[in-house]
Amino acid sequence: MDVARRIGILVFFAVPAIIGGGIVYHFTDSLTSIAIYQVILLLAAGAFVSR
């Protein structure tokens, strides 16, 4: 997988990180839940990029 594709995948995961973080905070009012959500997205992005 070339570098441009890897960067594209990371950008693709950045949008749900920003928007989803706000949605998670709206429903839970907890920064811990946002951190958990971000870690799950980071692991998913890492799995896609490492493939």
Buried (B, 14 or more C-beta within 10 A) or exposed (E): EEEEEBEEBBEEBEEBBEEBBEEBBEEEEEEEBBEEBBEEBEEEBEEBBEE
